[in-house]
């Protein structure tokens, strides 16, 4: 049996709101669906797994079979006393998962509240915010190996998590459909407030009583609202570029061009720079290209002003990358997954 060809626009399934047409689209709801996909793999040129679509730039035409995983549910697997092992299924919304954990008294993921997208997408780019990354809490990933037609458990150390990166961004792993994630959380409330202490936010006052979970969630909401555009208003994928991590030599070279460069020393011979600051200081904040713009409140973000096309997005990104390189010697990398 082959999937019936039916053209579908993925515009409402990607947060940059790009028109993207595919002939084959399949929503995976159960185990039988997974087996069906494996048995018909040979019928398609390629496959592409879509999560919440909040970290992808899609082309106008996708020739692959596009799969969306709709498994839902959150459960406790083990209770170790102070810690708990929790499983969340791929189709859950990430933010809802974070809030559910807080309501249950399972702590750790709080700084990752309000990140758009699904649970299944979280490990792919190792989502992170305010001093915390998904990898800090990950125990393992449960996935369907499309080629072998079986369920596998991939332990956190086998995922090679790094800054906005994991094995799931590599080509060899595109045959794995993430079904659920397993995280170890704590029953003891011990929020990580380092980022908020270092950065002098106006919302800091509400963090003073860090025992109050609602205050922390409200503060995160306020910070995100001031720096990130509302997806419902303008299509975007959050940070469009990674913060570059560079050697001391490149750092000194860039410092020569920009003496007041924003940076964080990582370890000996490794410096992380703020891509947003670099783009801003190269004069790109608020600039337009086709129907794509650099957000005027945060130069790290590209916005769809309504009619953006894949080529506009990639064209503007290339102009920014070239300009920043010419002015600082730093080569920026695109953060979302670009489908070519
Ligand atoms: N800055 C400017 N001009 C700009 C933008 C930023 O000068 O136009 C400066 C800021 O003033 C600040 C520095 O750049 O000194 C860094 O800004 P911020 O602390 O807001 O963090 P970020 O580097 O912009 C990163 C993540 C975000 C995450 C925040 C908070 C990346 C690429 N981005 O942003 O993640 O929420 O830190 O932890 O790592 C995402 O990945 O989609 C994302 C939103």
Boltz pocket constraint, residues with backbone or C-beta under 6 A from the ligand:
constraints:
  - pocket:
      binder: B
      contacts: [[A, 128], [A, 129], [A, 130], [A, 131], [A, 195], [A, 199], [A, 227], [A, 237], [A, 238], [A, 239], [A, 240], [A, 241], [A, 242], [A, 243], [A, 262], [A, 274], [A, 275], [A, 276], [A, 277], [A, 280], [A, 285], [A, 295], [A, 297], [A, 298], [A, 299], [A, 300], [A, 335]]
      max_distance: 6.0
